Amino acid sequence: MKFKIVDAHVFWWPVEVVCPDPDKPGKTVTQSFTMQFQAMPADEADAMMKEINALPPEEQKNRQHEELLRVCKNWRDVTDEKGEQVPFSEETLKACLQYSWFNRGLYKAYMRSLAPDEARKGN
């Protein structure tokens, strides 16, 4: 495939979330879905991180997931307790990011998407 120069690099990537198993104390269960990311240019990401790091600690905490909020655009295979599809929204994403297992899985997937050769090697 030839390399294409595009205005926005938008792509789907698998996400695995390892969370507590509600039925087995002390055990975990892996859940998966697919996230649509829009890659952020490095200079924009660096500027965002510098801006956030210059803020007081409480404000830094309030903006800790800003990069994910910027790059996550849609999802597939996310359901509620009844098995109904949950439409993507920034509000729902923010609510999910409150759980460490969710944000950890999402960060891991996004970082792997930025270096797909490393993900393929298993590093």
Buried (B, 14 or more C-beta within 10 A) or exposed (E): EEEEEEEEEEEBBBBEBBBEEEEEEEEEEEBEBBBBBEBBEEEEBEEBEEEBEEEEEEEEEEEEBBBBEBBBBBBEEBEEEEEEEEEBEEEEBEEBBEEEBBBEBBBBBBEBBBEEEEBEEEE
